[in-house]
Amino acid sequence: MVRMRSEPRTRAYVERRTAEGMPRKEIHRCLKRYIIRELYPIILADLAGKKIS
C-alpha cells in the first residue's frame, strides 16, 4: 500500500500497531477498512451528482 510509505498519519499508525505486536496482515486489513470509510461518502456524493442516462 502506497499510503503506508507516503502518508505521515498512516506511517505513525503502522509504527504504533507494529510496536503493539499487531501482525502486518491485520494492520493492512484495518487500513483498508479505514480508507473505505474515508472514501465511501465521497464516492456516493459523486454518484449522486451524476445523472445516469
ABEGO torsion letter per residue (X at the ends): XAAAAABAAAAAAAAAAAAAGBBAAAAAAAAAAAAAAAAAAAAAAAAAABBBX
